[in-house]
Amino acid sequence: MSESLFYNRDNNIEGITVPSALSGLSLTPVYGSTVSFEARNHSYTTDDFYYNLIPQSINSLGAVFALRYDVNETNARKLAAFFEDQSGYMPIEFTPDDSGIYKRVSGFCDSYAINYINNQHFEVAVKLNVDHAPTLLNWSGMGTFPNLSFQGWKPSTSYGKYDIVYSGLNQNKLDNFYYCSGEHTSSTTNSPTGTSSMWTRKFFFEPDIGEQSSVDIKIDKIEYENSFVQRLKTNDNIATFNMRYTYSNISDHQTRCIIQFLENKGGYRRFEHQIPSVYNRPKVYYSPKWEHTWNYYNSNTLTVELTEDPLGVIPTGT
């Protein structure tokens, strides 16, 4: 005689019904939660380490929110039932944080985990994948993710560092965002196109002190068997290099500004950057990946990967 434990494993919890069941994800994640952005691009390298880079689609920039919730056993059970009810294909609207850095977005639950801490203390960790976000089409809303209000530049107005304005000066609407480099009261002279402008479209955010830059010299080598090694320079741009920047303990305001800048570039659009020390020649980079961690109130850590474009050209109209 056998005992049957047969049931549909789409849902591992029973008895969670209306009105006790969660109708949406309204709980606030705890500090230590993260979000990782990554672009899906087609790329191939040509002569002299030049490359072509094309986004796969209008949804090529995606985000994965790894959120943690500290709850009691009842709410842990409700969260688990809620995530399983969405079956991995039904969208979940959620507010990623309580700091207001991000807008309310919609994603899909790929996985979740429950960690038993102690009596009536559980940690529910969930990964929500936002992969249906045509970020470059949302330029008029300041982007899909950052929670910012659209504003144009005005004279006789007080601006602070990391404020963002839209100018309307360039044909490509994506190129009309300018980033404030320091506190000031606006005038014609320090306007986005002024002779002493306080605004920039470059990646001007300085990372933590102590960042390391490692440069690999790219050459061809012929290693003759039982003999010597011959080194040949067959390409230009042999000293191009990438950077990985860390921004520790930065404010919500600065975090929001950097995230808007990076999203505006879509994971493939180029921008100019002057490395803060040692190197005195400007470079052109794009950022295919970055990650944000909420530390505590008004404290965030960002890591940003920068990939150098040896052609050194910022295309217009892209």
Secondary structure as GFF3:
##gff-version 3
##sequence-region A 1 318
A	DSSP	beta_strand	34	39	.	.	.	ID=ss1
A	DSSP	beta_strand	41	45	.	.	.	ID=ss2
A	DSSP	three_ten_helix	47	49	.	.	.	ID=ss3
A	DSSP	beta_strand	51	55	.	.	.	ID=ss4
A	DSSP	beta_strand	61	71	.	.	.	ID=ss5
A	DSSP	alpha_helix	73	85	.	.	.	ID=ss6
A	DSSP	beta_strand	92	94	.	.	.	ID=ss7
A	DSSP	beta_strand	105	118	.	.	.	ID=ss8
A	DSSP	beta_strand	121	130	.	.	.	ID=ss9
A	DSSP	three_ten_helix	135	141	.	.	.	ID=ss10
A	DSSP	beta_strand	158	159	.	.	.	ID=ss11
A	DSSP	beta_strand	164	166	.	.	.	ID=ss12
A	DSSP	three_ten_helix	173	176	.	.	.	ID=ss13
A	DSSP	beta_strand	177	180	.	.	.	ID=ss14
A	DSSP	beta_strand	184	185	.	.	.	ID=ss15
A	DSSP	beta_strand	199	200	.	.	.	ID=ss16
A	DSSP	beta_strand	220	223	.	.	.	ID=ss17
A	DSSP	beta_strand	229	232	.	.	.	ID=ss18
A	DSSP	beta_strand	243	250	.	.	.	ID=ss19
A	DSSP	alpha_helix	252	265	.	.	.	ID=ss20
A	DSSP	beta_strand	271	273	.	.	.	ID=ss21
A	DSSP	beta_strand	283	296	.	.	.	ID=ss22
A	DSSP	beta_strand	299	308	.	.	.	ID=ss23
###
